[in-house]
Amino acid sequence: MTPNPTFAAGRIPKSKGVITYSLGSNYQRPLAGAARNAVFNTARRCWGQVFYVLPPFLVAYWVLGWMEER
C-alpha cells in the first residue's frame, strides 16, 4: 500500500490547475522607449499650458509698455 501524498511526511502534493507564465530576460524591457516618450509627452503637456500662461504675460507686457508711454 502506497501512502497518500497529502498525508505522507515530507511530501508535497502535486498542484493541479495552476498555470504559470514567464518572459525571457531579453523580452523584459521596463524602460523601452522611455526617453522618446518623455520628450514628446513633455512637449505635449507644455503646449497644453501655453494658452493658460501666455495671455497674462502678453497683457502684462502691453500694460507695461502703455504705462511707460504715459
N, CA, C and O atoms as a printed pandas DataFrame, in Angstrom:
     atom_number atom_name residue_name chain_id  residue_number  x_coord  y_coord  z_coord
0              1         N          MET        A               1    0.844   -1.172    0.000
1              2        CA          MET        A               1    0.000    0.000    0.000
2              3         C          MET        A               1    0.891    1.238    0.000
3              4         O          MET        A               1    1.768    1.376    0.852
4              5         N          THR        A               2    0.665    2.135   -0.954
5              6        CA          THR        A               2    1.447    3.367   -1.011
6              7         C          THR        A               2    0.734    4.441   -0.216
7              8         O          THR        A               2   -0.493    4.539   -0.249
8              9         N          PRO        A               3    1.499    5.244    0.495
9             10        CA          PRO        A               3    0.866    6.290    1.303
10            11         C          PRO        A               3    0.293    7.393    0.417
11            12         O          PRO        A               3    0.804    7.676   -0.667
12            13         N          ASN        A               4   -0.765    7.994    0.902
13            14        CA          ASN        A               4   -1.387    9.122    0.223
14            15         C          ASN        A               4   -0.444   10.319    0.333
15            16         O          ASN        A               4   -0.013   10.633    1.442
16            17         N          PRO        A               5   -0.099   11.012   -0.775
17            18        CA          PRO        A               5    0.884   12.093   -0.698
18            19         C          PRO        A               5    0.468   13.255    0.191
19            20         O          PRO        A               5    1.332   13.994    0.665
20            21         N          THR        A               6   -0.822   13.441    0.433
21            22        CA          THR        A               6   -1.222   14.554    1.279
22            23         C          THR        A               6   -0.946   14.267    2.744
23            24         O          THR        A               6   -0.861   15.198    3.544
24            25         N          PHE        A               7   -0.809   13.043    3.102
25            26        CA          PHE        A               7   -0.566   12.696    4.493
26            27         C          PHE        A               7    0.841   12.177    4.731
27            28         O          PHE        A               7    1.221   11.953    5.880
28            29         N          ALA        A               8    1.629   11.980    3.673
29            30        CA          ALA        A               8    2.976   11.453    3.848
30            31         C          ALA        A               8    3.880   12.546    4.397
31            32         O          ALA        A               8    3.789   13.701    3.981
32            33         N          ALA        A               9    4.725   12.193    5.304
33            34        CA          ALA        A               9    5.634   13.161    5.912
34            35         C          ALA        A               9    6.694   13.565    4.897
35            36         O          ALA        A               9    7.346   12.707    4.302
36            37         N          GLY        A              10    6.870   14.880    4.695
37            38        CA          GLY        A              10    7.910   15.380    3.816
38            39         C          GLY        A              10    7.536   15.432    2.350
39            40         O          GLY        A              10    8.353   15.868    1.539
40            41         N          ARG        A              11    6.369   15.018    1.979
41            42        CA          ARG        A              11    5.960   15.062    0.581
42            43         C          ARG        A              11    4.916   16.162    0.382
43            44         O          ARG        A              11    4.056   16.386    1.234
44            45         N          ILE        A              12    5.012   16.831   -0.742
45            46        CA          ILE        A              12    4.052   17.880   -1.073
46            47         C          ILE        A              12    3.210   17.373   -2.234
47            48         O          ILE        A              12    3.757   16.872   -3.216
48            49         N          PRO        A              13    1.905   17.492   -2.142
49            50        CA          PRO        A              13    1.070   17.001   -3.240
50            51         C          PRO        A              13    1.270   17.846   -4.496
51            52         O          PRO        A              13    1.549   19.042   -4.411
52            53         N          LYS        A              14    1.127   17.227   -5.636
53            54        CA          LYS        A              14    1.279   17.920   -6.905
54            55         C          LYS        A              14    0.084   18.853   -7.122
55            56         O          LYS        A              14   -1.066   18.455   -6.936
56            57         N          SER        A              15    0.371   20.097   -7.517
57            58        CA          SER        A              15   -0.692   21.082   -7.739
58            59         C          SER        A              15   -1.380   20.795   -9.060
59            60         O          SER        A              15   -0.741   20.405  -10.037
60            61         N          LYS        A              16   -2.667   20.989   -9.078
61            62        CA          LYS        A              16   -3.438   20.804  -10.301
62            63         C          LYS        A              16   -4.174   22.105  -10.613
63            64         O          LYS        A              16   -4.684   22.771   -9.712
64            65         N          GLY        A              17   -4.224   22.451  -11.869
65            66        CA          GLY        A              17   -4.951   23.640  -12.287
66            67         C          GLY        A              17   -4.193   24.937  -12.076
67            68         O          GLY        A              17   -4.786   26.008  -12.206
68            69         N          VAL        A              18   -2.908   24.887  -11.758
69            70        CA          VAL        A              18   -2.111   26.094  -11.559
70            71         C          VAL        A              18   -1.269   26.305  -12.810
71            72         O          VAL        A              18   -0.489   25.434  -13.197
72            73         N          ILE        A              19   -1.429   27.466  -13.441
73            74        CA          ILE        A              19   -0.701   27.777  -14.662
74            75         C          ILE        A              19    0.214   28.958  -14.368
75            76         O          ILE        A              19   -0.226   29.961  -13.806
76            77         N          THR        A              20    1.458   28.847  -14.738
77            78        CA          THR        A              20    2.402   29.947  -14.550
78            79         C          THR        A              20    2.936   30.372  -15.911
79            80         O          THR        A              20    3.117   29.550  -16.809
80            81         N          TYR        A              21    3.183   31.656  -16.045
81            82        CA          TYR        A              21    3.728   32.222  -17.263
82            83         C          TYR        A              21    4.995   32.971  -16.910
83            84         O          TYR        A              21    5.134   33.477  -15.797
84            85         N          SER        A              22    5.919   33.043  -17.852
85            86        CA          SER        A              22    7.137   33.808  -17.626
86            87         C          SER        A              22    7.629   34.354  -18.961
87            88         O          SER        A              22    7.299   33.833  -20.026
88            89         N          LEU        A              23    8.419   35.405  -18.877
89            90        CA          LEU        A              23    9.025   36.012  -20.054
90            91         C          LEU        A              23   10.524   35.809  -19.991
91            92         O          LEU        A              23   11.113   35.766  -18.911
92            93         N          GLY        A              24   11.127   35.686  -21.141
93            94        CA          GLY        A              24   12.573   35.600  -21.190
94            95         C          GLY        A              24   13.186   36.946  -20.831
95            96         O          GLY        A              24   12.531   37.981  -20.950
96            97         N          SER        A              25   14.443   36.933  -20.392
97            98        CA          SER        A              25   15.083   38.171  -19.943
98            99         C          SER        A              25   15.253   39.174  -21.079
99           100         O          SER        A              25   15.286   40.379  -20.834
100          101         N          ASN        A              26   15.362   38.694  -22.322
101          102        CA          ASN        A              26   15.519   39.635  -23.428
102          103         C          ASN        A              26   14.203   40.299  -23.817
103          104         O          ASN        A              26   14.222   41.240  -24.610
104          105         N          TYR        A              27   13.079   39.857  -23.304
105          106        CA          TYR        A              27   11.791   40.480  -23.584
106          107         C          TYR        A              27   11.350   41.430  -22.471
107          108         O          TYR        A              27   10.379   42.165  -22.648
108          109         N          GLN        A              28   12.018   41.431  -21.372
109          110        CA          GLN        A              28   11.639   42.295  -20.254
110          111         C          GLN        A              28   12.402   43.607  -20.378
111          112         O          GLN        A              28   13.569   43.705  -19.999
112          113         N          ARG        A              29   11.732   44.589  -20.905
113          114        CA          ARG        A              29   12.349   45.903  -21.099
114          115         C          ARG        A              29   11.482   46.951  -20.425
115          116         O          ARG        A              29   10.631   47.546  -21.087
116          117         N          PRO        A              30   11.662   47.200  -19.140
117          118        CA          PRO        A              30   10.778   48.127  -18.437
118          119         C          PRO        A              30   10.919   49.579  -18.895
119          120         O          PRO        A              30    9.972   50.353  -18.758
120          121         N          LEU        A              31   12.061   49.962  -19.428
121          122        CA          LEU        A              31   12.257   51.358  -19.843
122          123         C          LEU        A              31   12.308   51.499  -21.355
123          124         O          LEU        A              31   12.900   52.448  -21.870
124          125         N          ALA        A              32   11.698   50.573  -22.064
125          126        CA          ALA        A              32   11.716   50.628  -23.522
126          127         C          ALA        A              32   10.963   51.864  -24.004
127          128         O          ALA        A              32    9.774   52.017  -23.727
128          129         N          GLY        A              33   11.649   52.735  -24.718
129          130        CA          GLY        A              33   11.025   53.936  -25.267
130          131         C          GLY        A              33   10.761   55.025  -24.249
131          132         O          GLY        A              33   10.040   55.974  -24.556
132          133         N          ALA        A              34   11.309   54.929  -23.059
133          134        CA          ALA        A              34   11.012   55.913  -22.013
134          135         C          ALA        A              34   11.549   57.299  -22.370
135          136         O          ALA        A              34   10.865   58.299  -22.149
136          137         N          ALA        A              35   12.755   57.372  -22.917
137          138        CA          ALA        A              35   13.341   58.678  -23.239
138          139         C          ALA        A              35   12.548   59.363  -24.351
139          140         O          ALA        A              35   12.248   60.553  -24.256
140          141         N          ARG        A              36   12.212   58.625  -25.394
141          142        CA          ARG        A              36   11.445   59.202  -26.501
142          143         C          ARG        A              36   10.064   59.634  -26.030
143          144         O          ARG        A              36    9.608   60.726  -26.369
144          145         N          ASN        A              37    9.406   58.806  -25.267
145          146        CA          ASN        A              37    8.070   59.147  -24.783
146          147         C          ASN        A              37    8.118   60.333  -23.827
147          148         O          ASN        A              37    7.191   61.142  -23.802
148          149         N          ALA        A              38    9.184   60.447  -23.043
149          150        CA          ALA        A              38    9.296   61.562  -22.104
150          151         C          ALA        A              38    9.406   62.887  -22.852
151          152         O          ALA        A              38    8.802   63.882  -22.450
152          153         N          VAL        A              39   10.171   62.903  -23.933
153          154        CA          VAL        A              39   10.345   64.140  -24.701
154          155         C          VAL        A              39    9.017   64.579  -25.308
155          156         O          VAL        A              39    8.623   65.737  -25.170
156          157         N          PHE        A              40    8.333   63.668  -25.974
157          158        CA          PHE        A              40    7.089   64.047  -26.644
158          159         C          PHE        A              40    5.969   64.312  -25.648
159          160         O          PHE        A              40    5.122   65.171  -25.891
160          161         N          ASN        A              41    5.949   63.592  -24.536
161          162        CA          ASN        A              41    4.923   63.837  -23.524
162          163         C          ASN        A              41    5.137   65.208  -22.876
163          164         O          ASN        A              41    4.172   65.926  -22.615
164          165         N          THR        A              42    6.389   65.570  -22.618
165          166        CA          THR        A              42    6.684   66.883  -22.037
166          167         C          THR        A              42    6.289   67.996  -23.005
167          168         O          THR        A              42    5.703   68.998  -22.594
168          169         N          ALA        A              43    6.608   67.824  -24.283
169          170        CA          ALA        A              43    6.237   68.840  -25.272
170          171         C          ALA        A              43    4.720   68.974  -25.366
171          172         O          ALA        A              43    4.202   70.088  -25.444
172          173         N          ARG        A              44    4.020   67.874  -25.360
173          174        CA          ARG        A              44    2.555   67.915  -25.452
174          175         C          ARG        A              44    1.952   68.610  -24.241
175          176         O          ARG        A              44    1.019   69.401  -24.381
176          177         N          ARG        A              45    2.479   68.323  -23.050
177          178        CA          ARG        A              45    1.938   68.937  -21.838
178          179         C          ARG        A              45    2.259   70.428  -21.779
179          180         O          ARG        A              45    1.430   71.218  -21.327
180          181         N          CYS        A              46    3.449   70.821  -22.227
181          182        CA          CYS        A              46    3.796   72.250  -22.251
182          183         C          CYS        A              46    2.916   72.995  -23.242
183          184         O          CYS        A              46    2.442   74.094  -22.950
184          185         N          TRP        A              47    2.692   72.402  -24.417
185          186        CA          TRP        A              47    1.836   73.045  -25.413
186          187         C          TRP        A              47    0.414   73.199  -24.888
187          188         O          TRP        A              47   -0.270   74.165  -25.227
188          189         N          GLY        A              48   -0.033   72.262  -24.068
189          190        CA          GLY        A              48   -1.366   72.360  -23.488
190          191         C          GLY        A              48   -1.493   73.489  -22.475
191          192         O          GLY        A              48   -2.603   73.949  -22.208
192          193         N          GLN        A              49   -0.384   73.944  -21.907
193          194        CA          GLN        A              49   -0.407   75.013  -20.913
194          195         C          GLN        A              49   -0.165   76.397  -21.513
195          196         O          GLN        A              49   -0.333   77.403  -20.824
196          197         N          VAL        A              50    0.224   76.462  -22.778
197          198        CA          VAL        A              50    0.563   77.747  -23.406
198          199         C          VAL        A              50   -0.605   78.715  -23.339
199          200         O          VAL        A              50   -0.405   79.898  -23.062
200          201         N          PHE        A              51   -1.809   78.246  -23.584
201          202        CA          PHE        A              51   -2.963   79.138  -23.635
202          203         C          PHE        A              51   -3.417   79.602  -22.250
203          204         O          PHE        A              51   -4.248   80.504  -22.142
204          205         N          TYR        A              52   -2.884   79.003  -21.204
205          206        CA          TYR        A              52   -3.166   79.473  -19.847
206          207         C          TYR        A              52   -2.100   80.451  -19.365
207          208         O          TYR        A              52   -2.392   81.325  -18.549
208          209         N          VAL        A              53   -0.883   80.319  -19.851
209          210        CA          VAL        A              53    0.239   81.123  -19.356
210          211         C          VAL        A              53    0.506   82.336  -20.242
211          212         O          VAL        A              53    0.765   83.425  -19.731
212          213         N          LEU        A              54    0.448   82.165  -21.542
213          214        CA          LEU        A              54    0.843   83.224  -22.467
214          215         C          LEU        A              54   -0.060   84.464  -22.432
215          216         O          LEU        A              54    0.482   85.569  -22.424
216          217         N          PRO        A              55   -1.382   84.366  -22.413
217          218        CA          PRO        A              55   -2.213   85.582  -22.414
218          219         C          PRO        A              55   -1.942   86.535  -21.249
219          220         O          PRO        A              55   -1.853   87.739  -21.489
220          221         N          PRO        A              56   -1.804   86.072  -20.001
221          222        CA          PRO        A              56   -1.488   87.039  -18.940
222          223         C          PRO        A              56   -0.150   87.741  -19.148
223          224         O          PRO        A              56   -0.015   88.921  -18.825
224          225         N          PHE        A              57    0.842   87.027  -19.685
225          226        CA          PHE        A              57    2.131   87.662  -19.944
226          227         C          PHE        A              57    2.018   88.701  -21.060
227          228         O          PHE        A              57    2.633   89.764  -20.984
228          229         N          LEU        A              58    1.242   88.397  -22.086
229          230        CA          LEU        A              58    1.058   89.374  -23.162
230          231         C          LEU        A              58    0.319   90.609  -22.666
231          232         O          LEU        A              58    0.673   91.727  -23.040
232          233         N          VAL        A              59   -0.685   90.432  -21.842
233          234        CA          VAL        A              59   -1.419   91.569  -21.275
234          235         C          VAL        A              59   -0.498   92.393  -20.382
235          236         O          VAL        A              59   -0.510   93.622  -20.449
236          237         N          ALA        A              60    0.291   91.738  -19.556
237          238        CA          ALA        A              60    1.218   92.457  -18.673
238          239         C          ALA        A              60    2.253   93.227  -19.491
239          240         O          ALA        A              60    2.600   94.356  -19.141
240          241         N          TYR        A              61    2.747   92.632  -20.571
241          242        CA          TYR        A              61    3.713   93.310  -21.434
242          243         C          TYR        A              61    3.086   94.543  -22.085
243          244         O          TYR        A              61    3.710   95.600  -22.167
244          245         N          TRP        A              62    1.853   94.391  -22.541
245          246        CA          TRP        A              62    1.155   95.516  -23.163
246          247         C          TRP        A              62    0.901   96.627  -22.146
247          248         O          TRP        A              62    1.092   97.802  -22.459
248          249         N          VAL        A              63    0.473   96.272  -20.933
249          250        CA          VAL        A              63    0.203   97.269  -19.890
250          251         C          VAL        A              63    1.487   97.979  -19.493
251          252         O          VAL        A              63    1.482   99.194  -19.294
252          253         N          LEU        A              64    2.577   97.249  -19.374
253          254        CA          LEU        A              64    3.855   97.861  -19.008
254          255         C          LEU        A              64    4.306   98.847  -20.089
255          256         O          LEU        A              64    4.779   99.938  -19.771
256          257         N          GLY        A              65    4.166   98.478  -21.344
257          258        CA          GLY        A              65    4.508   99.398  -22.441
258          259         C          GLY        A              65    3.613  100.621  -22.440
259          260         O          GLY        A              65    4.082  101.732  -22.689
260          261         N          TRP        A              66    2.332  100.434  -22.164
261          262        CA          TRP        A              66    1.390  101.545  -22.106
262          263         C          TRP        A              66    1.739  102.487  -20.958
263          264         O          TRP        A              66    1.647  103.706  -21.104
264          265         N          MET        A              67    2.142  101.922  -19.808
265          266        CA          MET        A              67    2.495  102.751  -18.649
266          267         C          MET        A              67    3.769  103.546  -18.903
267          268         O          MET        A              67    3.890  104.679  -18.438
268          269         N          GLU        A              68    4.717  102.972  -19.630
269          270        CA          GLU        A              68    5.963  103.695  -19.908
270          271         C          GLU        A              68    5.736  104.848  -20.887
271          272         O          GLU        A              68    6.443  105.854  -20.839
272          273         N          GLU        A              69    4.762  104.700  -21.764
273          274        CA          GLU        A              69    4.453  105.783  -22.702
274          275         C          GLU        A              69    3.851  106.981  -21.989
275          276         O          GLU        A              69    4.100  108.119  -22.385
276          277         N          ARG        A              70    3.072  106.753  -20.957
277          278        CA          ARG        A              70    2.399  107.852  -20.253
278          279         C          ARG        A              70    3.346  108.642  -19.460
279          280         O          ARG        A              70    2.948  109.606  -18.805
